[in-house]
């Protein structure tokens, strides 16, 4: 894929201030797109915009807006702005999301469980809802949802997170069917372990980290730029005949089994973890 093949594309990247979102925004700007990044923390977004401008030399191709993707009015406003920043809206990378406290289901906190569902599922739905009219007006577009290998591979103790990612995948497939006649494509990506800021909380000498490596055929972890390359392909016209797909980008991890996070269940006995059901 050459430089500038996305020239004129107006694209929104949610959660664009750090990690995978930041890498996606940088890659898309380098390919000529007019990218709007959004997130909840102004200082982070401002710093990221400046870094992308420095790396790409394209100050006119990147802007930021503060936006909480669970707030409908804010989502509507940022998509309007992203459309105006480009030649209409041609793509969305719905990257904003995240997990919650680790606990077995019988110890899950309802407020925390609901927060994770809202952030991932509701946030993605609102992005779909308010981007479709813009992309239809632009003659079509591409929407990329951020799933995870946790959406189809068991991740013990992750509570709402696997449920939320599976929900995103179901929504992406339905949206692909609904909006195909409008030339709007919907796909999701499923990262495995990607070395982002949030994953720095897993010590490299820990049993959890070892479980990732042991279950990954390529024997390593990914970097944000790996995901960004796939996302750029799915946003671009190079993938014009691909829709309704959920694509693994995990070094082969999904061929085996999920990670082992039991060591992070601080202070719980085996009996508490299993709910007194063993035996």
C-alpha angles and dihedrals in degrees: 000000000000131000118277096016088133095051110152095015113136106212134178120208113191117205084023099151099081146017119350094002092054092049091049092050092049093049093048093049090050087055092055102262123142100236131197116194122196138183140137101271117072097195092053092048092047092051091048093050090052092048092049090049089052095047097043103030088222107118092162092059103060134059135159137216131185109242138160105209092210090064110081098203091052092049091051091050096049093049091051089052093047090052093051092046091060133033088282124310114302103161148018129198104197095200101145111110143095148172136265143218116330114242141130113267094256089059098043117129110232096219092050092045090051093046091057092048091049094047095050107028103027092040091054093045092053090050090052093046095053099035099052096072091050094047092046089053089051091055096257141325148186129263120195119195122202110233127156139219082259088073091072106011120068115258106186117225094006093122113189096005099081090041091052094048092048087051091053090052092051090049093049092052093048092047090051089056094044098047102032090100087059090054092247114138126206125196136155132213125216112208121193120201106341119182099241132143093268093052091056085084089076108082112230091228093052129111089240093058090046089053089058093050094044091053096046115086092205088055100225143071127261131245128225091254089063090061092041091058091056093044092051090052092050093048093048129077088250086084095044093132096049120091138141093029132134108206125198119225102176112113088259095303093136089064089072131025140306125270125275112241099163092116088066093062091097118205098358122127121220089254091054092046092052095042094239090292101118122109 
